[in-house]
Amino acid sequence: MSSVLLLCLLAASPDGGVEEAVDGGLTDLKLVPIVAPAYSPELSFFIVAGGVATWNGSANVPRSSLAVVAGVSTIGGFLTQTRLTSYWMEDRVRLAAFVDVRDQPDHYFGKGFENGLNRPQGADTTAYRRTAWLVNPHLQVLIRPSLFFGTVADFTGTLANAVSAGMAADPDFQSRGGASVVNSGLGFSLTWDTRDVPVNARTGMVLSAQWLAYGPWFAGTTRWQSLTLDYRQHVTLFREGSTLSWQLKHRSTWGDVPWSDLSQLGTPWDLRAYRWGRYRDASATFALVEYRYMFPFPKDTIWARLGAAVWLGVGALGSGLLPDVTQLLPAAGLGLRVVVQDRVTVRFDFGLGRSSYAFYFQFLEAF
């Protein structure tokens, strides 16, 4: 961990980044490369390389950012992720996108809380190899102060190879798409956003609703719908850099929802304490409270870019539109933060859950 921290601090130092101005386009472009070891429950140990670029920005407009990483794991997995968050026309237009491509050994535990909790992981029961891709662009336009209307697309695909006997016999795997799934979704969003810096807010709130319909357009092979509701609040406590944040998020799906796209808990952006993909069902809800603290070192030192976070959360799954709150997944965790550019962070998070733990290396805050 000490070598990872040193790499990030060197990249984050005033002399560690690369700054460039581009006439007629991006201004004040800053680049920060990072190479580090990492770990996740799905990929085990892996080496990740990448970087983050930020550009533009003013007193009234946050800086845009583009984070790109690629990793190779010790269990024979590969992934690459790209996350864009950009602001245009004095923040009257926002363009965001997330791209994830991976090929890795994986495990499918089935649909529902009981399967996730009790089905034993093994070569004959849950194992398969997953090749998957996701492209998720989101364009938003300001229609009144703090209120954005958006259009969103979601193109995903999952190919299951080397399927274990237990997975092949699972009724939801058989009836919900089988070994090959291609989703093509189009929809709309409505967002109320008063956060000061959306990628790492210290004040403000966001309320959003997003609806997507999946169909046979653009090579899609499925027909279903999803609705995601998200509430986040951020409050500065005591001083700048001491922030209490909380989130309540719910996702419901209905129709012929494939097994690969049921609502899930345990991702790097929610409870952060469970294997990604272990818990899935038609709906999922979680509540999370997180305290973030930037250490008060002198601002002209690289140590001023260090911070920490702690969180508590709980989640629930449901077979209908609402979760079953009698069966809960608790989570608690702590993390290290390194600011690499203007409130853009690298985070190292360790979470504990119900008979589970997880460790993550990620760009940007979880929410």
N, C-alpha and C positions, 0 to 999 in steps of 0.2 A: 504493500500500500504506500509506503514512503516514496518509492520510485515513481509510482503513478502520480502522487501529489506533486513531486518535484517537477515532473514533465508538464503538468497542468499549470503550475505556477510560473514556470519559465515561459510557456506559451502566452500566459495572461499578463505577463509583466509589460510595462510600457515599451520596452525595446524588443519584446518577443513577437509581436504581431507584425504584419505587413500591411502598410497603408498605401492606397493608390486612389487617385482621382481620375475619373473618366469623363472627358468632355461630352456634354450633350446627353448624358445618361446617368449612371450611378456616380454619386459624389461621396467622398470620404469613405471609400471602401476599405474595410479592415478584414484581414484574413488571419485566422489562428489555426494552425495544424496541431493535431494531437494523435499520438500513438500510445496505447496502454493495454495492459492485460485487463480482462473483465470476467464476469461470471454471471450466469443466469440459470434458473432451474431447468430450462428447456435445452440449453446449449452447453451446459457445464462450463469449463474454462475455455476462453477463446481470446484471441488477439484482435483488437479493434483499432482501425486506423481511419482517420477522417479529419474533419475540420469544420469550422463555422465561419461564415462571412456575414458581416453586417454593413449596412450602408444607409445613406440619407438620414433623416431625422432632424428634429428641431425642438424648440420648447413646447410646441403644440402637437408634434407628430412623433410617435415612437420610431426607433430605428428598425428597419427591415432586417430579417435574418434568414440565412440558408444554412442548415446543418446537414452534413453528408458523412455517413460512416459506413464502413464495410468490415466484416469480421469473419474469421475462420476458427472453428472450434476443435477441441480435442476429440470430439465424438464424430467428426466427419460432417459437420454442418457448415453452411455458408449463408450469410445474410448481407444485405445492403439496404440502408434506409436513407431517405432524403425527406427533410421537413422544411417547407418554405412558409414564412410568415411575412407578408409584405404589405406596405401602406402606400397609397398613391393619391395624388390630387389632394394634398393636405388632409389625408385620412378620410376622404369622402368615398374612397374605393379601397377595399381590402381583398387581397388575393392570397389564399392559403392552399397548400397542397401537402399531401403525405404519400410517399411511395415506399413500399416495402416489398422486397423480393428475397425469397429464401428457399433453401433446399436442406433438409435436416432430418435426422431420426426424430420421431415424436411418439406421443402416446395419446390414445383416445379412450376416455373412461366412460363415455356414454352421456346420455341426457339426464339431467336432474341432480339434485343435491345428494341423494343417497348413493348414486353411482360414483359421483366424484369423491365421496367420503370413504366408501367401502370397497370399491372394486380394486383388487390388487394390481399393481403395476408389474408387467412382465412381458417377456418375449412372446408368450403364447396368448396373453390376455388383452393387452392394450397397444402393443407396439405396431408401428408402421413408419414408412418414410414419407414425409410431406414435402411436396413442391408447391409453393404458393406465391401469389403475387397480388398486390393491392395498389390501386391508383385512385386517389381521393382528392380531387380539386374542389375548391369552394370559393366562389366569388360573391362578395357582399357589397352593397351600395347603401350609402347613408340616405335615409328617406325623411328623417327629422333628427334633431339633436339626440345623440346617443343611441338611436334606433336604426338597425341595419336590416335590410331585406336581402336574402341571398338565394343563389341557385347552387346546387351541389350535385356532384356525380360520384358514383362509387362503383368502380370496376374491379372485381376480384375473381380469382381462380384458385382452385385447390385440386391437386392430383395426389391421390393416395396410392403408394406403391408398397410392395412387400407387406401386405395387410396380414396381421396375425389372425389366428383362428377365432379368438375371442371378439375381435373387432368385426370380422366378416360376419359373425353370427348375430351381432347386435341389431335389434329390429329398427332402431332409429337410423343407423348407418345404412341399412338396406333400403328403407323407405324414404330417406331424405337426401337423395342425390347419389349415393353410392361413391364409387372411387373417383369420379370426375365431376366437378362442379364449376360452372362459370356463371357469375352474377353480373348483371348490368343494371345499375340503379340510377335513377334521376329523381331529383326532388327539390324542396325549398326549405329555407330556414328563416327564422325571425329572431333577432338578437338585440337585447337591451344591454349596453356595455358602457360602464362609467369608469373602468379601470384606468389607472395612470399609465402603466406599461403592461399590455396584455400578456407578454411572454413571462413576466415576473412581477406581478402586481403587488403593491404595498398598500394601496387604497382603492376603493371602488368595488363594484359588483358586476356580475353578468347574469342575465336570465336568457336562456335560449331554448328554442324548440326547433327540431329538425325532422322532417318527414321524407322518407324515400320509398319509391315504388320500383320493384325489380321485375323485369320482363324480358321478352325475347329480342329486344332491340340490341344492336351491337354485339351479336353472337351470344347473348345471354341464354341460359338453359333453364332458368328458374322463374317462378312467379310468386312474389311475396312482398310484404311491406314492413317498414320499421318506423318507430317514433322514438326520438330521444329527447328527454327533458333534462336541462342542466342548470343548476343554480350554484354560483360561487360568490363568496364575499371575502374581502381583504381589509384588515384594519391595522394601522400602525399603532404599536403600543410603546410607550415610554420614550422612544427616540426613533429616528430614521434608521431603517435596517432591522428593526424588531417588529415582526409582522405575524399577526394571527390570521390564519386563513381557514375557511371551511368550504365544503362542497357537498351537495346532495344531487345525485344523478340517477336517472332511471331510463332504461331502454326496454321497449316492448317490440315483439315481432309477431306477425300472424300471416297465415297463408301456408304455402308449401315451403317452409323455411328449411334450407339444407342444414345438415348436421354441422358443417364447417362454419356457419354464420349465425348460429344461435347466440343469444346474449351471453357474455362471459364475465366472470369475475376472476381477478388475479393477474391482471396485466401490469406492465410497468407504469401505467398512468392511473391506477386506482389504489387497491389495498396494498399492493407491493409485498405480498407475503405468501403467495401461492404459485404453483406451477401454472403458467399461462395455458389455458385450454382444459384444465382439469375440471373446472366447474362451469357448466353451461346449461341453459334452458331457454324457454321462450321469452322470459323477462328476467331482468337483473336490476337490482337497486343497491346503491351503497351510499353511506354517509361517512365523511372524513373530516377530522380537525387536525390542522398542522400548524406548528409554530416554527417560524424561520428567523434565524438570528445571525446577522453579520457581525463578526468580531470587531471591536473598536480599536484596531491597530491604527497607527498614523497613516493618513491617506496616501502619503508619498512612498509607501513601502508595498512590496508585493503581498505581504501578509494581510493587508487590508482587504484583499480579495477573497479571504477565507470566511466561511460561514458554516452553520449547522442547521439541522432541522430534526424535529421529532413529530410523530403523528400517531393518532389513534383512529381506528375506523371499524366499521361493521358492514357486512353485505348480506344480501339474501337473493335467492332465485325463486322463480315461479313458473309453473307450467301454463299459466294463462297470462292475462295482461298485467296482473299485479303479483308482487312477490309473496312468498310464504314466510312471514316474519317469525314463525315458530322454529325455524331452522336457520341459524345465523352463522356467518363466517366472520370471526373477529380478527383484527390485525393491529399490530403496534410496530413502530419502527423508528430508526434514527438514521441520519445521513450527514454526509459532508458535502459542502458546497464550495465550488471555486468559480468566481466570476471571471470569464475569459474576455468579455467585451461588453461594456455598457449594459449591465443587468442581464446579460446572457450567461447562463451558468452551465457548468458540468456538475452532475450530481452522482454521488456514490451512496446508494440507499441499501439498508439492510432491514428486512421486515420479518416479524414472527407472526405466525397464524396458528390455526387449529391443526396440530400435528404437521406443521409445515414451516419452512423458512425460505427466504429468497434474497439475493443480492443483485443489484443492478448498477450499471454504468450507463448514463444517458446524458445527452444534451438537453437543456431546458428543464424547467420545473414540471412536476407531474400535472399541475393544474394552476 
